[in-house]
Amino acid sequence: MFLVMGITGKVGGATAEHLLARGKEVRALVRNREKASGWANKGVELVDGDWNDSAAIERALKGVEGAYVMLPAVWAPSPDYKEAKGVIANYVEALTNVAPPRVVALSSMGANRTSGLGMITALSLLEQAFRALISPIAFVRAGGFFENFLYGLQVARGGTLPVYYSPTNRKSTMVATNDIGAEVATLLTGPAWSGQRVVELGSMVTADEVAEQLGEVLGLDVKALAVPRAGWTEAFEQFGIPKGHTGPAEEMFEAVNAGWMDLGAEDTEHVAGTTSAREVFEAARNAAKA
């Protein structure tokens, strides 16, 4: 039995699919059984609760061979990242009281740093807190998700894909969520390890290459267009981040453009992605047609 947190999200869902495909039993901690009913139909055991309740996490951890844990994405965190700190504290309490044989935690490229990370600060805090746990832990530092470009299926029909990567021909670490799920499942079910390890997951890709592959799917000539730095605040507000709270998202992309998310941090393993941006766009378009 393996616990998968965030099963109704992209990475959690991909992890569960890969575990089920390997014939493993899966358990999920869910706030809304109706939203997770599709997983119950696939044989996943549902436990009521969420990451704001350490006792619920403990119940979900009982008897598992391994656990996949992650933090909910908060695009407009408090200045002190209290939202992430609360969830992390609950995880630490639960994982201390019920120490599973192995833990895989979703992190991010750049989480080895402690400042200037914007939203990724939450994952840096998670790594720091988890280093005191006794269970063997693998931190999966994933690159930027190709799925974050899916808005391009609508907006790029005019021939341009607006991006925050600048310059657009500079390589940055990117990955498909399906590849993250596959790697997490491999870590959970593969050979045991002791202590802590860090896996950098993804391949170096440019925004230009993503735009080109999107164009191949749309049958158009699509070019990446870097959104001017002065326009970031307004753009993030249009995406739904409240006015005055766009700073962490802006700082995160500044860190990406500064090269802080590049592969090769000290004492890390590297696993390349195998799913291309093209495949992600194709799958999303086919799903929309179904």
C-alpha positions as CSV (number, residue, x, y, z in Angstrom):
1,M,0.0,0.0,0.0
2,F,1.3,3.4,-1.0
3,L,-0.1,6.8,0.1
4,V,-0.5,9.4,-2.6
5,M,-1.2,13.0,-1.5
6,G,-2.8,15.4,-4.0
7,I,-4.3,12.5,-6.0
8,T,-6.8,14.8,-7.7
9,G,-4.0,17.0,-9.0
10,K,-1.8,16.4,-12.1
11,V,1.3,14.9,-10.4
12,G,-0.6,13.0,-7.7
13,G,-2.9,11.6,-10.4
14,A,0.1,10.6,-12.6
15,T,1.8,8.9,-9.6
16,A,-1.3,6.9,-8.7
17,E,-1.8,5.8,-12.3
18,H,1.8,4.5,-12.5
19,L,1.5,2.7,-9.2
20,L,-1.8,1.1,-10.2
21,A,-0.2,0.1,-13.5
22,R,2.5,-1.7,-11.5
23,G,-0.2,-3.6,-9.6
24,K,0.3,-1.7,-6.4
25,E,-2.4,-0.7,-3.9
26,V,-2.9,3.0,-3.5
27,R,-4.4,5.1,-0.7
28,A,-5.3,8.8,-0.9
29,L,-6.2,11.4,1.6
30,V,-9.1,13.4,0.2
31,R,-11.2,16.3,1.3
32,N,-14.0,15.6,-1.2
33,R,-14.9,12.0,-1.9
34,E,-17.1,13.0,-4.8
35,K,-14.3,14.7,-6.5
36,A,-12.1,11.6,-6.0
37,S,-14.9,9.1,-6.9
38,G,-13.1,8.1,-10.1
39,W,-10.1,7.0,-8.1
40,A,-12.3,4.9,-5.8
41,N,-13.7,3.2,-8.9
42,K,-10.2,2.3,-9.8
43,G,-9.7,0.6,-6.4
44,V,-7.9,3.5,-4.6
45,E,-8.7,3.5,-0.8
46,L,-9.9,6.9,0.2
47,V,-9.2,8.4,3.7
48,D,-11.1,11.5,4.7
49,G,-9.0,14.6,5.6
50,D,-6.4,16.9,4.2
51,W,-2.9,18.3,4.8
52,N,-4.3,20.7,7.4
53,D,-4.9,17.9,9.8
54,S,-1.8,16.0,11.1
55,A,-4.0,13.3,12.7
56,A,-5.7,12.6,9.3
57,I,-2.3,12.3,7.7
58,E,-1.2,9.9,10.4
59,R,-4.3,7.7,9.7
60,A,-3.5,7.7,6.0
61,L,0.2,6.7,6.7
62,K,-0.6,3.7,8.9
63,G,0.8,0.5,7.3
64,V,2.1,2.0,4.0
65,E,5.3,0.9,2.3
66,G,5.9,4.4,1.1
67,A,4.3,7.8,0.8
68,Y,4.3,10.5,-1.8
69,V,3.8,14.0,-0.3
70,M,3.6,17.5,-1.9
71,L,2.5,21.0,-1.0
72,P,-0.5,22.7,-2.5
73,A,0.4,25.5,-4.9
74,V,-0.3,28.9,-3.4
75,W,0.2,31.6,-6.0
76,A,-0.3,34.4,-3.6
77,P,1.3,33.3,-0.3
78,S,1.6,35.4,2.8
79,P,5.0,37.2,3.2
80,D,6.1,34.7,5.8
81,Y,4.8,31.6,3.8
82,K,2.6,30.7,6.8
83,E,0.4,28.5,4.5
84,A,3.3,26.3,3.5
85,K,4.7,26.3,7.0
86,G,1.4,25.0,8.4
87,V,1.2,22.1,6.0
88,I,4.9,21.3,6.5
89,A,4.5,21.2,10.3
90,N,1.6,18.8,9.9
91,Y,3.6,16.5,7.6
92,V,6.6,16.6,10.0
93,E,4.4,15.7,13.0
94,A,2.7,12.8,11.1
95,L,5.8,11.5,9.5
96,T,7.6,11.5,12.9
97,N,4.8,9.6,14.6
98,V,4.3,7.1,11.8
99,A,7.6,6.9,10.0
100,P,7.1,5.0,6.7
101,P,9.8,2.9,5.1
102,R,10.3,5.6,2.5
103,V,9.1,9.1,1.6
104,V,9.1,10.8,-1.8
105,A,8.5,14.6,-1.7
106,L,7.8,16.7,-4.7
107,S,10.2,19.7,-4.7
108,S,11.5,22.0,-7.4
109,M,14.6,23.0,-9.2
110,G,16.2,25.8,-7.2
111,A,14.9,24.5,-3.8
112,N,18.5,24.1,-2.7
113,R,18.6,27.9,-2.3
114,T,17.1,29.7,0.6
115,S,16.3,33.2,-0.8
116,G,15.2,34.9,-4.0
117,L,13.0,32.0,-5.1
118,G,9.5,33.5,-4.8
119,M,6.9,30.8,-4.7
120,I,9.6,28.0,-4.7
121,T,10.5,29.3,-1.2
122,A,7.8,27.0,0.1
123,L,9.6,23.9,-1.3
124,S,12.9,25.1,0.1
125,L,11.2,25.2,3.5
126,L,9.8,21.7,3.0
127,E,13.3,20.3,2.2
128,Q,14.8,22.0,5.2
129,A,12.1,20.7,7.6
130,F,12.1,17.1,6.2
131,R,15.9,16.7,6.7
132,A,15.2,16.0,10.4
133,L,13.0,13.0,9.6
134,I,14.2,9.5,10.2
135,S,12.5,7.9,7.1
136,P,14.6,7.5,4.0
137,I,13.6,10.5,1.8
138,A,13.9,11.3,-1.9
139,F,13.3,14.9,-2.9
140,V,12.2,15.1,-6.5
141,R,13.3,18.6,-7.8
142,A,11.2,18.9,-10.9
143,G,11.6,21.4,-13.6
144,G,8.8,23.7,-14.9
145,F,5.8,21.8,-16.0
146,F,5.0,21.6,-19.7
147,E,1.4,21.6,-18.6
148,N,1.8,25.2,-17.5
149,F,1.9,26.1,-21.3
150,L,-1.5,24.5,-22.1
151,Y,-3.0,28.0,-22.2
152,G,-1.2,28.2,-25.6
153,L,-3.7,25.9,-27.2
154,Q,-6.1,28.8,-27.0
155,V,-4.0,32.0,-27.1
156,A,-1.3,30.9,-29.6
157,R,-3.7,30.7,-32.5
158,G,-2.6,34.2,-33.5
159,G,1.0,32.8,-33.9
160,T,2.6,33.9,-30.6
161,L,3.0,32.1,-27.2
162,P,3.4,34.7,-24.5
163,V,5.9,33.5,-21.9
164,Y,7.9,34.7,-18.9
165,Y,11.1,33.0,-20.0
166,S,13.6,35.6,-21.2
167,P,15.4,35.3,-23.5
168,T,13.2,32.8,-25.2
169,N,16.2,30.9,-26.6
170,R,17.7,30.2,-23.2
171,K,17.4,26.7,-22.0
172,S,15.7,26.0,-18.6
173,T,14.7,22.7,-16.9
174,M,11.2,21.5,-17.9
175,V,9.3,18.3,-17.6
176,A,5.9,16.7,-18.1
177,T,3.8,15.8,-15.0
178,N,3.5,12.2,-16.4
179,D,7.3,11.8,-16.1
180,I,7.2,13.1,-12.5
181,G,4.6,10.5,-11.7
182,A,6.6,7.8,-13.3
183,E,9.8,8.7,-11.4
184,V,7.9,9.0,-8.1
185,A,6.4,5.5,-8.6
186,T,9.9,4.2,-9.5
187,L,11.3,5.6,-6.3
188,L,8.5,4.3,-4.2
189,T,8.6,0.7,-5.5
190,G,12.3,0.4,-6.5
191,P,15.3,-0.6,-4.5
192,A,15.4,0.7,-1.0
193,W,17.9,3.4,0.1
194,S,19.0,4.9,3.3
195,G,19.3,8.5,4.2
196,Q,18.3,11.3,1.8
197,R,18.7,11.7,-1.9
198,V,17.9,14.5,-4.4
199,V,16.7,13.8,-7.9
200,E,16.7,16.6,-10.5
201,L,14.0,15.7,-12.9
202,G,13.6,17.1,-16.4
203,S,15.5,18.3,-19.5
204,M,16.9,21.6,-20.6
205,V,14.4,23.1,-23.1
206,T,13.8,26.6,-24.5
207,A,10.6,28.5,-24.7
208,D,11.2,28.7,-28.4
209,E,11.2,24.9,-28.6
210,V,8.0,24.7,-26.6
211,A,6.4,27.2,-29.0
212,E,7.6,25.3,-32.1
213,Q,6.1,22.0,-30.8
214,L,2.9,23.8,-29.9
215,G,2.8,25.1,-33.5
216,E,3.2,21.5,-34.8
217,V,0.2,20.4,-32.9
218,L,-1.9,23.5,-34.0
219,G,-0.7,23.3,-37.6
220,L,0.6,26.9,-37.2
221,D,3.9,28.8,-37.1
222,V,4.1,29.7,-33.4
223,K,6.8,31.9,-31.9
224,A,7.5,32.4,-28.2
225,L,7.1,36.0,-27.2
226,A,8.7,37.2,-23.9
227,V,6.3,39.3,-21.9
228,P,8.1,42.5,-21.0
229,R,9.2,42.6,-17.4
230,A,7.2,45.8,-16.8
231,G,4.1,43.9,-17.9
232,W,4.4,40.9,-15.5
233,T,2.3,42.4,-12.7
234,E,-0.6,43.1,-14.9
235,A,-0.3,39.8,-16.6
236,F,-0.3,37.8,-13.4
237,E,-3.3,39.8,-12.1
238,Q,-5.2,38.8,-15.3
239,F,-4.4,35.2,-14.4
240,G,-6.2,35.7,-11.2
241,I,-3.5,36.6,-8.6
242,P,-4.9,39.4,-6.4
243,K,-3.6,42.9,-6.9
244,G,-0.6,43.5,-4.7
245,H,0.2,39.8,-4.3
246,T,2.0,39.0,-7.6
247,G,5.5,39.4,-6.1
248,P,6.2,35.8,-5.3
249,A,5.3,34.6,-8.8
250,E,7.4,37.4,-10.4
251,E,10.4,36.6,-8.2
252,M,10.1,32.9,-9.2
253,F,10.4,33.7,-12.9
254,E,13.2,36.1,-12.2
255,A,15.0,33.2,-10.5
256,V,14.3,30.9,-13.5
257,N,15.7,33.6,-15.9
258,A,18.7,34.0,-13.7
259,G,19.6,30.3,-14.2
260,W,18.9,29.2,-10.7
261,M,16.7,26.4,-12.0
262,D,19.4,24.8,-14.2
263,L,20.5,21.2,-13.8
264,G,23.6,20.3,-11.9
265,A,23.2,21.3,-8.2
266,E,25.7,19.7,-5.9
267,D,25.0,16.1,-4.6
268,T,22.1,15.4,-6.9
269,E,21.1,12.7,-9.3
270,H,19.6,13.5,-12.7
271,V,16.7,11.8,-14.5
272,A,15.8,13.2,-17.9
273,G,12.2,13.6,-19.0
274,T,11.0,11.3,-21.8
275,T,7.7,13.1,-22.6
276,S,7.9,16.1,-24.9
277,A,5.9,19.3,-24.8
278,R,4.4,18.2,-28.1
279,E,3.0,15.1,-26.5
280,V,1.6,17.1,-23.7
281,F,-0.2,19.5,-26.1
282,E,-1.4,16.6,-28.2
283,A,-2.8,14.7,-25.2
284,A,-4.6,17.8,-23.9
285,R,-6.1,18.6,-27.3
286,N,-7.3,15.0,-27.8
287,A,-8.8,15.0,-24.3
288,A,-10.7,18.2,-25.1
289,K,-12.1,16.5,-28.2
290,A,-13.2,13.4,-26.4
